[in-house]
Amino acid sequence: MTKLPKQWKHWLKLGHFKYCSSDRKWGPYYPYRNGRNYRVSDKGKWQIDDGDFDRWANSFGAEIPIPQTEADFLGAIGLLEVLAEERLKELRG
């Protein structure tokens, strides 16, 4: 299990995320917002789906290293969404 920054849950609230699971241990590792699924991988990456979520093996959109500050976290939300859209355009291209 990847270790998250201590403020991760607070940052998720600031970003208007909800948890896919009510499990206190795993919920912060699988948040979602605006119809997009996110997850923290076991390799220390923060990932977003491609917008058409089936399961992670089929729906990977983009990934970046786990943000370590609040500002990086809030900026990473938009960055992940842009990267996922670019990847989707390439695949459908």
Secondary structure, DSSP 8 states (H G I E B T S, - for coil): -----TTHHHHHHHTT-EES---TTTGGGSEEETTEEEEE-TTSEEEEE-SS-S-HHHHEEEEEE---SHHHHHHHHHHHHHHHHHHHHHHH-
